[in-house]
């Protein structure tokens, strides 16, 4: 009973934070006591909130109380230490529902530190000491805590199972190996554990590698999401700017038409008013003349009538009837008809172009794209018919075959001036923009042909790298010069190996950021693949060295075509 009282005293003077005997005890205003170091650490974390509380009763204090060592509690703790009594085990030393409990402890059991395969009992640290101190017990086999250590004992021979039968894939004891498992493939449990441990490590390495691969994939997808969001936000922003410009243009044109109509209205009204005033004056004069004639007609004296008649003023000439005819309102009707024609044309343009915009948006596959085709038939499912834009062609490039073929020509071609034309390098871009998944093939003749893709905003003027395919960050090009391959991007050259062929296949998965070049003959051989993020639609391109008569043609492809 006395021992129980001492136990109570130990719990009373234990710190509820570290669960150990109070060290430099302090008592805070609510009456609870802690180690000075423990409560100080708790309150240091609460300094930012300017409110400090008791970890037990949650009473708050403002400002932070000054901590003063409790001499009475400190003396009591020292007295208990002198008696040789140890502080009560902390709560985390007791066995919980998921822990293996000591089989020797009475009352509240402590966690087991080891299990003995001879005693078939699990021991806490205190009760395990005899196994370290008594000679016969030192020979016992101690293992990690086990809920059922008897499972390691052979049920037939009551021996520890230290062997493993690979034939039957089970643990056995030594007697089993010379009895019912005689002739089987048996090894020590330790040897089998070593082998299985090696397999386990290999499995773990494989799992860890897969985790790293998946984490990389996740990062790629996250970057793809960011790129998609940036590109979509930019597309929305740019589209809004363009529509705002279009609206302002329409408003300006509306103001111009209104101003012109009002000006013509003012001129016509002024002309009509002028004629009206002239007619009013003529009417007034005619009325006055009519009054004179009426008065003379009522004169009874014949001599007086004849005397006054010659003195009447002659009538002025009448106003020309052609000058007073109302002009037809054809001018204003023509204006309305012209505006209506503009509206109808704009509606047609918007309807046609909007279909292209909708198709472009629909083609964009977000995030995961289907894998790249493995056969030419698979690539042909994404074949695109490509034509060259004459407005982009250098003047020494001759276009033919419905603008599908370009030939380096010595004679300068009579192209009209255009801001999209390449002026330095022998280059040309396609008329069609490329998004989604596309495939096309180029048949080349000569030793100086380059197969490229580029953004529309690539520079066109001069012979700097800003306008040359592959020498900037707006274009990618496969150099098929001198019977060898080289890939260029952002002025970085990458040597490419592969079989020579007159035909080059190009596969684009715009949303997945994949651009692949293939050598096409009886089979398709990958020459080079690019994995990046495309921020704009691409255009197919061709470039030629300054070697005349070299040519390249975008092939007409059919899904049923076989090389």
Number of C-alpha atoms within 10 A of each C-alpha: 6 7 8 9 9 13 15 12 16 21 17 13 23 22 20 20 14 15 18 20 26 27 19 17 27 25 17 18 14 14 9 14 22 28 25 19 14 18 23 13 11 15 19 11 11 14 11 9 8 12 13 21 19 19 15 11 10 10 11 14 15 9 9 15 12 8 14 12 15 17 12 10 18 17 12 15 21 13 12 17 13 10 8 8 12 13 19 16 14 15 12 10 13 17 17 13 6 6 14 24 24 27 17 16 15 8 6 10 17 26 22 28 20 21 26 21 22 17 13 18 21 27 25 24 12 13 16 20 12 12 17 12 10 10 10 10 16 12 11 14 15 20 13 13 21 21 15 14 19 19 13 19 20 18 13 10 13 12 18 21 22 16 21 25 21 13 11 12 10 12 21 27 25 18 18 19 18 11 10 9 17 12 10 14 13 22 17 17 18 12 13 17 14 12 12 12 12 12 12 13 12 12 12 12 12 12 12 12 12 12 12 12 12 12 12 12 12 12 12 13 16 13 14 20 14 12 16 18 12 13 15 13 12 13 14 12 12 12 12 12 12 12 12 12 12 12 12 12 12 12 12 12 13 13 12 12 15 13 12 13 15 12 12 14 14 12 12 14 12 12 12 17 12 13 16 13 11 13 15 12 12 17 12 11 14 14 12 12 16 12 12 14 13 11 10 16 11 9 13 9 9 8 9 11 14 12 10 11 13 9 8 11 9 8 10 9 7 8 12 8 7 7 10 15 10 9 10 8 8 9 13 13 11 11 15 13 12 12 15 12 12 12 12 12 12 12 12 12 12 13 12 11 12 12 12 12 13 10 13 15 12 10 14 16 16 12 14 10 15 9 8 14 13 9 10 17 16 13 19 21 16 17 21 19 15 23 20 25 18 21 19 21 28 24 26 22 27 22 23 12 10 8 17 19 21 26 21 26 19 14 11 12 14 9 16 9 9 11 10 20 22 24 19 15 23 22 27 28 29 25 17 16 16 23 21 20 24 19 23 21 25 21 17 23 15 18 18 21 24 24 24 25 24 24 21 17 12 17 20 22 16 13 14 13 14 19 22 26 30 25 19 20 14 23 26 25 25 29 26 23 15 10 13 14 19 17 24 19 18 17 17 10 15 14 13 15 12 13 15 15 16 16 18 24 24 25 22 24 24 24 23 23 16 17 21 18 24 21 21 22 15 10 11 17 17 18 20 20 15 14 11 13 15 20 18 17 16 23 21 25 24 26 27 27 16 15 16 16 16 19 24 26 23 26 19 14 16 13 13 9 10 10 10
